[in-house]
Amino acid sequence: MTTPLTLAETADLLGRYRHVEFSLFARLGERAPSCEDAAVVVYLAGASRAHGFRAALVEPLLPVSDGLPVAAELTRSPGDRFDEALEVLAVAGHDEELLDALVGTFYPEMAAGYAEHLAVAVSPADAAVHRMLRRLLADLAATTAEGRVLAPTAGGTPRSARVHELLEKIPGPFGPLHRTP
């Protein structure tokens, strides 16, 4: 992204942010109780809650205007590759593989997507989006740092490599920007 986003482009992207955050909220919350290590259970439960918090930060910024879809229509998956990456991330298996894929791959990809949008959210009309993106990035950085204590490797497992491969094809966890002509 190099030029500011239109209202419709912003609405589309914010809807996908909300979907990604809600999806991770649900999947990590479901997955946490099946982890073997109590510290991982606690971390995933907290990470899940952080995703719910971030989804709630996005929701009030979804634009409401004639001609724009409503929030429920905007809140949609970035695509099949994201859905598959989420399945690979949360599949049963070793706690270390899940943490590595989450903290070593998924979270850095999310941070990169948010940072890319932040770089173009500079106009006065984007002030609220700019603040929200800074909050999303700060909270995601804190959640990532907490996870790094439990998963010091960064993207070294086969699960992490598969998640990266899938997200790279979208591209990124939020999907491509749909620019309006």
C-alpha positions, 0 to 999 in steps of 0.5 A: 500500500502506498496511497491512502485508502478509500472509505470502502477499502478501509471498511473491507480491510477492517472487516477482515481484521475483525474476522481474523481476530474473532477467528483466533479468539474462538480457535485459541479459546477452544484449543487452550484446554487441550494443551498439556502444559498448564503455562500454555493453557494460561497463555492461550486463554489470555491470547484468545481474550486479547484477540476478542479485545482487538476485535472489539477495537475494530468494530466501532470503526467499521463505517456506516454509510449508504452503499456500504455493507453492514458490519456483519457483511464486512466481517468475512474471511480473507479466504480459503487459505486463511481458513486452512492456515487457522486449521493448521495452526489449531490442530491437535498436537504438541504445544511447542508446535502450536506456540511456534506457529502462532508466535513465530509466524502468525503474529509477526504476519499480523503485525506486518499487515497492521503496520502496512495499513498504519503507514497509509492511515495518515490523513485527518479522516483516518485519525481514529483508524491510525489510533486503533492500529497503534493499539492493535500493534501494541497489544499484539506485541505484548501478546507476542512477547508473552508467548516468546517466553514459552516459545523462544524459537521463531517459525522453525517447526513444520507447522509454522512453515505450513502456516507461513506458506498458506498466509504467503499465498493470500498474501498475509493473514488479512488477504489482499487489499481490494483497491477501488478504481 
